[in-house]
Amino acid sequence: MVQRAQIARRGADRDTVANIVAQSRAVVRTIEPGNSAVCAHCGAPVKFAARAQLRQVIANVYVDGVWDRVEHFHEPCYSEAGSPHGPAA
């Protein structure tokens, strides 16, 4: 059974699969209750506020074509930072 798992993993590591999305990208989302993220630009928590309906930018960051991390930003902070991961969708 271990051998089957190793074969399946090797198939997912092929260049054609791994390079489908190999660049950083960002999206705008509402801030959900219980969010515990910290803004990558200002360092303050990205907090939910019921009446304000604030939005955040979430970026998947790739380094040399390999996923590295997720960064969260307050929506205004992302603009202030110069949209480091491209325009947010």
GUGUMAR-47481 format. One record per atom (N, C-alpha, C): residue number from 1; residue in one letter; chain; atom name; x, z, y. Coordinates in Angstrom, 1 decimal, always signed. Atoms other than C-alpha are relative to their C-alpha. Layout:
<nodes>
NODE|NUM|a|A|CA|X|Z|Y
...
</nodes>
This chain:
<nodes>
NODE|1|m|A|N|+0.8|+0.0|-1.2
NODE|1|m|A|CA|+0.0|+0.0|+0.0
NODE|1|m|A|C|+0.9|+0.0|+1.3
NODE|2|v|A|N|-0.9|+0.0|-1.2
NODE|2|v|A|CA|+2.9|+0.7|+2.4
NODE|2|v|A|C|+0.5|-1.4|+0.3
NODE|3|q|A|N|-0.5|+1.4|-0.2
NODE|3|q|A|CA|+4.2|-2.8|+1.8
NODE|3|q|A|C|-1.0|-0.8|+0.7
NODE|4|r|A|N|+1.1|+0.8|-0.6
NODE|4|r|A|CA|+0.8|-4.3|+2.9
NODE|4|r|A|C|+0.0|+0.3|+1.5
NODE|5|a|A|N|+0.0|-0.4|-1.4
NODE|5|a|A|CA|+0.9|-2.3|+6.2
NODE|5|a|A|C|+1.2|-0.6|+0.7
NODE|6|q|A|N|-1.1|+0.6|-0.6
NODE|6|q|A|CA|+4.4|-3.5|+6.9
NODE|6|q|A|C|-0.1|-1.5|+0.3
NODE|7|i|A|N|+0.2|+1.4|-0.2
NODE|7|i|A|CA|+3.5|-7.1|+6.4
NODE|7|i|A|C|-1.0|-0.2|+1.1
NODE|8|a|A|N|+1.0|+0.1|-1.1
NODE|8|a|A|CA|+0.4|-6.7|+8.7
NODE|8|a|A|C|+0.7|+0.2|+1.3
NODE|9|r|A|N|-0.6|-0.3|-1.2
NODE|9|r|A|CA|+2.5|-5.2|+11.4
NODE|9|r|A|C|+1.0|-1.1|+0.4
NODE|10|r|A|N|-0.9|+1.0|-0.3
NODE|10|r|A|CA|+5.1|-7.9|+11.2
NODE|10|r|A|C|-0.7|-1.2|+0.6
NODE|11|g|A|N|+0.8|+1.1|-0.5
NODE|11|g|A|CA|+2.4|-10.5|+11.8
NODE|11|g|A|C|-0.3|+0.2|+1.5
NODE|12|a|A|N|+0.4|-0.3|-1.4
NODE|12|a|A|CA|+1.4|-8.8|+15.1
NODE|12|a|A|C|+1.2|-0.1|+0.9
NODE|13|d|A|N|-1.2|+0.0|-0.9
NODE|13|d|A|CA|+5.0|-8.8|+16.4
NODE|13|d|A|C|+0.5|-1.4|+0.2
NODE|14|r|A|N|-0.4|+1.4|-0.3
NODE|14|r|A|CA|+5.3|-12.6|+16.4
NODE|14|r|A|C|-0.1|-0.3|+1.5
NODE|15|d|A|N|-0.1|+0.4|-1.5
NODE|15|d|A|CA|+6.2|-14.2|+19.8
NODE|15|d|A|C|-1.4|-0.5|+0.5
NODE|16|t|A|N|+1.2|+0.6|-0.4
NODE|16|t|A|CA|+2.9|-16.1|+19.9
NODE|16|t|A|C|-1.1|+1.1|+0.3
NODE|17|v|A|N|+1.0|-1.0|-0.2
NODE|17|v|A|CA|+0.8|-12.9|+19.7
NODE|17|v|A|C|+0.5|+1.0|+1.1
NODE|18|a|A|N|-0.5|-0.9|-0.9
NODE|18|a|A|CA|+3.1|-10.6|+21.7
NODE|18|a|A|C|+0.1|-0.5|+1.4
NODE|19|n|A|N|-0.2|+0.6|-1.4
NODE|19|n|A|CA|+3.4|-12.9|+24.7
NODE|19|n|A|C|-1.3|-0.5|+0.6
NODE|20|i|A|N|+1.3|+0.4|-0.6
NODE|20|i|A|CA|-0.3|-13.5|+25.3
NODE|20|i|A|C|-0.1|+0.5|+1.4
NODE|21|v|A|N|+0.0|-0.6|-1.3
NODE|21|v|A|CA|-0.3|-11.1|+28.2
NODE|21|v|A|C|+1.2|+0.9|+0.2
NODE|22|a|A|N|-1.3|-0.7|-0.1
NODE|22|a|A|CA|+3.2|-10.1|+29.1
NODE|22|a|A|C|+0.5|+0.2|+1.4
NODE|23|q|A|N|-0.3|-0.3|-1.4
NODE|23|q|A|CA|+3.0|-9.5|+32.8
NODE|23|q|A|C|-0.9|+1.1|+0.5
NODE|24|s|A|N|+0.8|-1.0|-0.5
NODE|24|s|A|CA|+1.8|-6.6|+34.8
NODE|24|s|A|C|-1.3|-0.5|+0.7
NODE|25|r|A|N|+1.2|+0.4|-0.6
NODE|25|r|A|CA|-1.8|-6.7|+36.0
NODE|25|r|A|C|-0.8|+1.2|+0.4
NODE|26|a|A|N|+0.7|-1.1|-0.5
NODE|26|a|A|CA|-4.2|-4.5|+37.9
NODE|26|a|A|C|-1.5|-0.3|+0.1
NODE|27|v|A|N|+1.5|+0.1|-0.1
NODE|27|v|A|CA|-8.0|-3.9|+38.0
NODE|27|v|A|C|-0.5|+1.2|+0.9
NODE|28|v|A|N|+0.7|-1.0|-0.8
NODE|28|v|A|CA|-10.3|-2.0|+40.3
NODE|28|v|A|C|-1.1|+0.6|-0.8
NODE|29|r|A|N|+1.0|-0.7|+0.8
NODE|29|r|A|CA|-12.5|+0.6|+38.6
NODE|29|r|A|C|-0.5|+1.2|+0.8
NODE|30|t|A|N|+0.4|-1.3|-0.6
NODE|30|t|A|CA|-14.7|+3.5|+39.7
NODE|30|t|A|C|+0.7|+1.1|-0.6
NODE|31|i|A|N|-0.7|-1.2|+0.5
NODE|31|i|A|CA|-13.2|+6.9|+39.3
NODE|31|i|A|C|-1.1|+0.8|-0.8
NODE|32|e|A|N|+0.9|-0.6|+0.9
NODE|32|e|A|CA|-14.9|+8.6|+36.4
NODE|32|e|A|C|+0.2|+1.5|+0.1
NODE|33|p|A|N|-0.1|-1.5|+0.1
NODE|33|p|A|CA|-15.7|+12.4|+36.1
NODE|33|p|A|C|+1.0|+0.4|-1.0
NODE|34|g|A|N|-1.0|-0.4|+1.0
NODE|34|g|A|CA|-12.9|+14.2|+34.4
NODE|34|g|A|C|+1.3|-0.7|+0.1
NODE|35|n|A|N|-1.2|+0.7|-0.1
NODE|35|n|A|CA|-10.2|+11.8|+35.5
NODE|35|n|A|C|+1.1|+0.9|+0.4
NODE|36|s|A|N|-1.1|-0.9|-0.3
NODE|36|s|A|CA|-6.8|+13.5|+35.5
NODE|36|s|A|C|+1.2|-0.8|+0.4
NODE|37|a|A|N|-1.1|+0.8|-0.4
NODE|37|a|A|CA|-4.6|+10.7|+36.8
NODE|37|a|A|C|+0.6|+0.4|+1.3
NODE|38|v|A|N|-0.7|-0.3|-1.3
NODE|38|v|A|CA|-2.1|+11.0|+39.6
NODE|38|v|A|C|+0.4|-1.4|+0.6
NODE|39|c|A|N|-0.3|+1.3|-0.7
NODE|39|c|A|CA|-1.6|+8.2|+42.2
NODE|39|c|A|C|+1.5|-0.2|-0.1
NODE|40|a|A|N|-1.4|+0.4|+0.1
NODE|40|a|A|CA|+1.7|+6.4|+41.6
NODE|40|a|A|C|+0.6|-0.2|+1.4
NODE|41|h|A|N|-0.5|+0.2|-1.4
NODE|41|h|A|CA|+2.0|+5.8|+45.4
NODE|41|h|A|C|+0.2|+1.3|+0.8
NODE|42|c|A|N|+0.0|-1.2|-0.8
NODE|42|c|A|CA|+1.1|+9.1|+47.1
NODE|42|c|A|C|+0.3|+1.3|-0.8
NODE|43|g|A|N|-0.2|-1.2|+0.8
NODE|43|g|A|CA|+1.4|+11.5|+44.2
NODE|43|g|A|C|-1.2|+1.0|-0.1
NODE|44|a|A|N|+1.2|-0.9|+0.0
NODE|44|a|A|CA|-2.0|+13.1|+44.8
NODE|44|a|A|C|-0.9|-0.4|-1.2
NODE|45|p|A|N|+0.9|+0.3|+1.1
NODE|45|p|A|CA|-4.6|+13.4|+42.0
NODE|45|p|A|C|-1.1|-1.1|+0.5
NODE|46|v|A|N|+1.1|+1.0|-0.2
NODE|46|v|A|CA|-7.1|+10.5|+41.7
NODE|46|v|A|C|-1.3|+0.7|-0.5
NODE|47|k|A|N|+1.1|-0.9|+0.4
NODE|47|k|A|CA|-10.2|+12.7|+41.8
NODE|47|k|A|C|-1.4|-0.7|+0.2
NODE|48|f|A|N|+1.4|+0.5|-0.1
NODE|48|f|A|CA|-13.9|+11.9|+41.2
NODE|48|f|A|C|-0.7|+0.8|+1.1
NODE|49|a|A|N|+0.8|-0.6|-1.0
NODE|49|a|A|CA|-16.2|+12.6|+44.1
NODE|49|a|A|C|-1.4|-0.6|-0.1
NODE|50|a|A|N|+1.3|+0.6|+0.4
NODE|50|a|A|CA|-19.9|+12.2|+43.2
NODE|50|a|A|C|-0.6|-0.8|+1.2
NODE|51|r|A|N|+0.7|+0.7|-1.1
NODE|51|r|A|CA|-21.2|+11.2|+46.7
NODE|51|r|A|C|+0.8|-1.1|+0.6
NODE|52|a|A|N|-0.9|+1.0|-0.7
NODE|52|a|A|CA|-18.2|+9.2|+47.8
NODE|52|a|A|C|+0.1|-1.3|-0.8
NODE|53|q|A|N|-0.2|+1.2|+0.8
NODE|53|q|A|CA|-18.1|+6.8|+44.8
NODE|53|q|A|C|+1.3|-0.7|+0.2
NODE|54|l|A|N|-1.3|+0.6|-0.2
NODE|54|l|A|CA|-14.4|+6.2|+45.2
NODE|54|l|A|C|+0.4|-0.9|-1.1
NODE|55|r|A|N|-0.5|+1.0|+1.0
NODE|55|r|A|CA|-12.5|+3.5|+43.4
NODE|55|r|A|C|+1.5|+0.2|-0.2
NODE|56|q|A|N|-1.4|-0.1|+0.3
NODE|56|q|A|CA|-9.1|+3.4|+41.8
NODE|56|q|A|C|+0.5|-1.4|-0.5
NODE|57|v|A|N|-0.6|+1.2|+0.6
NODE|57|v|A|CA|-6.7|+0.7|+40.8
NODE|57|v|A|C|+0.8|+0.5|-1.2
NODE|58|i|A|N|-0.7|-0.4|+1.2
NODE|58|i|A|CA|-5.4|+0.9|+37.2
NODE|58|i|A|C|+0.9|-1.2|-0.3
NODE|59|a|A|N|-0.9|+1.1|+0.3
NODE|59|a|A|CA|-2.3|-1.2|+36.4
NODE|59|a|A|C|+0.7|+0.2|-1.3
NODE|60|n|A|N|-0.8|+0.1|+1.2
NODE|60|n|A|CA|-0.9|-2.1|+33.0
NODE|60|n|A|C|+1.4|-0.6|+0.4
NODE|61|v|A|N|-1.3|+0.5|-0.5
NODE|61|v|A|CA|+2.9|-2.4|+33.7
NODE|61|v|A|C|+0.8|-0.4|-1.2
NODE|62|y|A|N|-0.9|+0.6|+1.0
NODE|62|y|A|CA|+5.1|-4.6|+31.6
NODE|62|y|A|C|+1.4|-0.1|+0.6
NODE|63|v|A|N|-1.4|+0.2|-0.4
NODE|63|v|A|CA|+8.9|-4.6|+31.8
NODE|63|v|A|C|+0.6|-0.9|-1.0
NODE|64|d|A|N|-0.6|+1.0|+0.9
NODE|64|d|A|CA|+10.7|-7.6|+30.4
NODE|64|d|A|C|-0.9|-0.5|-1.0
NODE|65|g|A|N|+1.0|+0.5|+0.9
NODE|65|g|A|CA|+7.5|-8.8|+28.8
NODE|65|g|A|C|-0.5|+0.9|-1.0
NODE|66|v|A|N|+0.4|-1.0|+0.9
NODE|66|v|A|CA|+6.9|-5.6|+27.0
NODE|66|v|A|C|-0.8|+1.1|+0.7
NODE|67|w|A|N|+0.8|-1.0|-0.7
NODE|67|w|A|CA|+4.1|-3.1|+27.9
NODE|67|w|A|C|+0.8|+1.3|+0.1
NODE|68|d|A|N|-0.8|-1.2|-0.2
NODE|68|d|A|CA|+5.7|+0.0|+29.4
NODE|68|d|A|C|-0.8|+1.2|+0.4
NODE|69|r|A|N|+0.7|-1.1|-0.5
NODE|69|r|A|CA|+3.1|+2.2|+31.1
NODE|69|r|A|C|-1.3|-0.4|+0.7
NODE|70|v|A|N|+1.2|+0.3|-0.8
NODE|70|v|A|CA|-0.2|+2.5|+32.9
NODE|70|v|A|C|+0.2|+0.8|+1.3
NODE|71|e|A|N|-0.1|-0.7|-1.2
NODE|71|e|A|CA|-0.2|+3.4|+36.6
NODE|71|e|A|C|-1.4|+0.0|+0.7
NODE|72|h|A|N|+1.3|-0.2|-0.7
NODE|72|h|A|CA|-3.2|+4.7|+38.6
NODE|72|h|A|C|+0.3|+0.1|+1.5
NODE|73|f|A|N|-0.1|+0.0|-1.4
NODE|73|f|A|CA|-3.6|+4.3|+42.4
NODE|73|f|A|C|-1.4|+0.3|+0.6
NODE|74|h|A|N|+1.2|+0.0|-0.8
NODE|74|h|A|CA|-6.2|+5.3|+45.0
NODE|74|h|A|C|-0.1|-1.5|+0.5
NODE|75|e|A|N|+0.1|+1.4|-0.5
NODE|75|e|A|CA|-7.6|+1.9|+46.1
NODE|75|e|A|C|+0.7|-0.3|+1.3
NODE|76|p|A|N|-0.8|+0.3|-1.3
NODE|76|p|A|CA|-6.2|+2.2|+49.7
NODE|76|p|A|C|+1.5|+0.1|-0.3
NODE|77|c|A|N|-1.4|-0.2|+0.3
NODE|77|c|A|CA|-2.8|+3.4|+48.3
NODE|77|c|A|C|+0.6|-1.3|-0.6
NODE|78|y|A|N|-0.5|+1.2|+0.6
NODE|78|y|A|CA|-2.5|+0.2|+46.2
NODE|78|y|A|C|+0.3|-1.0|+1.0
NODE|79|s|A|N|-0.3|+1.0|-1.1
NODE|79|s|A|CA|-2.8|-1.9|+49.3
NODE|79|s|A|C|+1.2|+0.4|+0.8
NODE|80|e|A|N|-1.1|-0.6|-0.7
NODE|80|e|A|CA|-0.4|+0.4|+51.2
NODE|80|e|A|C|+1.3|-0.3|-0.7
NODE|81|a|A|N|-1.2|+0.2|+0.8
NODE|81|a|A|CA|+2.1|+0.0|+48.4
NODE|81|a|A|C|+0.4|-1.5|-0.1
NODE|82|g|A|N|-0.3|+1.4|+0.1
NODE|82|g|A|CA|+1.9|-3.8|+48.8
NODE|82|g|A|C|-0.4|-0.7|-1.2
NODE|83|s|A|N|+0.6|+0.5|+1.2
NODE|83|s|A|CA|-0.1|-4.5|+45.7
NODE|83|s|A|C|+1.2|-0.3|-1.0
NODE|84|p|A|N|-1.2|+0.2|+0.8
NODE|84|p|A|CA|+3.0|-4.0|+43.4
NODE|84|p|A|C|-0.2|-0.7|-1.3
NODE|85|h|A|N|+0.3|+0.6|+1.3
NODE|85|h|A|CA|+1.3|-5.4|+40.3
NODE|85|h|A|C|-0.9|-1.2|+0.2
NODE|86|g|A|N|+0.8|+1.2|-0.2
NODE|86|g|A|CA|-0.4|-8.4|+41.9
NODE|86|g|A|C|-1.4|+0.4|+0.5
NODE|87|p|A|N|+1.3|-0.3|-0.5
NODE|87|p|A|CA|-3.9|-8.7|+43.3
NODE|87|p|A|C|-0.9|+0.7|-1.1
NODE|88|a|A|N|+0.8|-0.8|+1.0
NODE|88|a|A|CA|-6.3|-6.2|+41.6
NODE|88|a|A|C|-1.3|-0.8|-0.3
NODE|89|a|A|N|+1.3|+0.7|+0.4
NODE|89|a|A|CA|-9.2|-8.0|+39.7
NODE|89|a|A|C|-1.2|+0.9|+0.1
</nodes>
